Amino acid sequence: MNKNGLCFRLMALAFLSALMVTASAQQLKYTSIAQIGTSYKGSVQPLKPLVSQGGQCSAWSPAHWVISGVSPQGNALDLILPDKSMYAGYLSVGIPGSKAYKDTAFASPRAFLNTTISESGKYKVTWGKPLQDKLGMTILSFEIMDPNDSRQGKGVVIYQVTKVPGDIDGYIIESYTAQTFKDLWASQGAEAIAVALSIRCTGGARTYGSTYRSIDPKKIESFYAKEVGLDFAHNPTTGENYWVNVVTDKNVQGAQGPGYYLKSGNDLKKLLPGRKE
């Protein structure tokens, strides 16, 4: 590249950086779950651990969820219901600057997300306005149209982006995706979100040297669990984990004090707070 070309490149990058700063400053704030349009409608629900072959990725989910895909690098996991009415996924990947510069499909984090959700243009995706939560995560809702399916999809991506030191165009994106059929989103989207945010993968460090994760995934999961109206509890005897509905499952007059109870025959057993890992 000649000197004039290099000068133009640097000016373009400076302009792009200024646009990113402006866009960030103008980004709408996430204030309530009403902006996502779903909340937990279930009750006390047992959870099962799902672990990928090789053990690099894991998740917690209600019965019937299954692993549908895992990356060989152990940095991505896909979960679905057998009827494909719900999907939950996690991905942590680094995009080198050389790829972002040459390939428009990866030119920016938003371009990457569109490439991923649309399956490289196979489906038409309509995006909502990005929201930023108090943790620093970005929330991006979407609707997806499949010309071969009468039931369309609706979902949300919760993600964070980290720039790569020394690579001016490179970035690392870590995303949690939840999706249901559009007509199920209000009643079941919260379940898909909770399953997606429970995913943990250890292989991200091999995709680009480091995940550069700046936000603790446990904090992200805990924050959104409260937002959608669910909490975690476990049976102190068996260690089994449960989701509980913070609105309808709380027993303030329980024999062992206020809390969440599990019916066992004719008895009620008090659950302890938190998920037992």
N, C-alpha and C positions, 0 to 999 in steps of 0.2 A: 504494500500500500504506500503511495507517495505521501509527501508531507501535507499537501492540500487535502488529500483524502482522509488522513489521520486527524487533521484539524476539524474537518466537517464531522467526522465520527464522534469526536469528543464533545463538540457543540450539540450534536443530536442527543448524546447521552445525558448531557447537562439539562437539556430541555425536557427529556423524558423523566429525569429525576424530579424536576420541578413539578411536572404534572402529577407524579405519584404522590408528592408531598401535599399538593393541593387537593387531590382526590381523597387522601387519607383524612385531611382536616375536615372535608365536607361529608365524610361518611356518616350515615345515620347511626344513632346509638340504639342498641338493643335495650328495651325497657321492660317488656313482659312477654310471656309465652303467647299472648294473643297475636303477636307479630308472626309467629310460626304457625299458629292455627291448629294446635293439637294439645291434648293433655291426657294423662293416664286415666283410663276408664275402668281398669281392672281392679281386682281385690288381692288378697294374699295369694301369691303365686310362687311355687317352688322354682328354683333355678338349677340348671345343670351346667357343669363346666364343659366347654368344647376346646379341644387342643388339636392343633394341626399335626400331621405326621412329621416327626422330627422335633416337635415341641417348640418351634420358634414363635408360633402365634397361638393365642388363647382368647377365650371370651366366656361370658356368662349369659345364658339365655333361658327362656322358658322351654318346655318340651316342644318338640316338632321342628325347631330350628336345626339346620344342618350346615356343615361347611361345604361350600360349592366351589371354592378355589383358594389356593394359596400360592404365593410367588415362590420360585425356587430360592430366591435370596432371603425369604422370610421377612419381607418388609411390607407385605400386603395380605389381607385376608378378606374373603367374601363369604357371607352367610345369607341363606334364604330359607323361606318356608317351602316345603315341597310343591305347593300349588302356585308358587312364585308371586304370591300376593304381597309379600314384604321382602325387603332386602336391607342388609346392613353391611357396611364395608369400611375398611381402614387401609390407608396407603401413606407411606413415607418414602419420598423419592427425591433424589437430587438431579437437577437438570443442568448440565454443563453449559457455560456461556456459548460455546461453539454451536451447540445444538439449538439453543434458544435464538441465536442470531440467524441461523440458516433455515430453520424450519418454523413457519408461521404457526403451526399447530402447538408449538411449545414456546412461542415468543414471550409469553407472560404467564403468570399463575392462572389468570382467568382463561387464557387461551388453552392452557393445559387442562383445566377443569372441564371446559366445553368439549375438548377432544375426548376426555375420559367418559363423561356422562353420556355424550351422544354416540359413543363407540365409534369414534372417528367419522362422524357425520351420518351414521346409519339412521339415527333418530333426530327429530327436530326438538331442540331444547329452548324453552322460554325461561329467562332468568328474572328473578325478582331483584329488588335493590339490596345491596350488601349492607349488613348491620354489624356493628362492632360491640361485643359485650365487654363487661368490666374486667375480664381476664385478659383481653387483647385478642381474642379469637374473632374471626370473621364468620358471619352466618349468611349463607346465600341460599335462598329458596329457589326451587325450579319446578317446572312442569315439563313432562317429556311426552312426545307424541310418536306412537308407533303406527305407521300406516296399515300394518297387518293385524292390529289388535284393537278391538272396540273399546277396551278399558285402558285409559291412559294413566300415566304415572305422575306422582307428585312426591316431592321430597325436599331435603335440605342437605347442604354440605356445610360442615363446621370445620374451619381450617385455619392454619397459621403458616406464614411464609417467612423464611429466614434467608437473607442474602449470604452469599458465600464469600468469605474474605479472600481477596486476591483474584476473584473472578467476577468482573464487573457486570456481566450479563447472566451469570449463573444464579440459581436459587434452589432452595430446598422447600418443598411443600409437604405438609403433614395434614391429612384430611380424614374426616369421619363422615360417611355418607349414609343417610337413611332414606328409604323410599318405600311407598306403598302404591296400590292402585289409588287413583285420585279420589274415588268415592269412599275410601277407607281411611284417608289421611287424618281426618278430625278425630276418629275413634281409635286408630291403631298406630298413627305416626309416632306417638310417644314411645311405644314399645320398640319400634325400629330404631329410634334415636338412642334409647337406653342400651340396646344390644350393641349398636355401633360404638358407643362411647366406652363399653366394657372391654373392647378389643385391645390387646397388648401384643406387640410384635417386637422381637429383639434383633431382627436382621437389618434394621434401617441403617446402622452404622456402616454396613458394607456397601451401601448404595452410593455413598459419596464421602466416605471417610468418617462422617459423623452425622447424626440426625440434627445436631444443633438445636435440640428441643429447648425452648425457653419457658414453656408452660407445663407444669406437672399434669400428666393425664388424669391422675386421681382427682385433682382439683376441678378439671374440666367435667369429669363424670359426675362428681358430687354437685357441682353448680347446676347442671342441666337436669339432674334427677330431681332436685328441689323445684326447679322451674316447671317441670311437667307434672309434678305432684306425686312422685313416688319416693320411697325411702328403702333402705336395705335393713334386713334383720336376719337373725339366724337362730336355729334351734340349739340351745346350749347342751342338749343331750346328744343329738345326732350330728350336729355341725352343719346340717342342711341349711342352705341360704334361700332367702325369699325376697321378692319385691312386696312392698305393702303400699296401700293407698293412704296418703297422709290425711286425706279428708274423711274417707268412709271407714277405714280399718282401725282407727285409734279408739281404744276402749278406755274411757276415763274412769270407769267404775269397776275395773277388773279386780279380781280377788287379790292379786299380787301387786296392785297399784296400777296407775295409768300406763298404757303401753299397747303393744300389738300382741294379739293372742292367736294361737293356732288351735283349731278344734281337733281334739284327739278322742274319738269315741264320744263319751258323754262329758268329757272334761275339756277344759281350756288350758293350754300351756302357754305361758308368757314367753315371747321371743325376746332375745337380747338385741340391742341395736347394733347395726353395722354388718358388713359382709365378712364372713370367715374365709380367708384366702387359703 
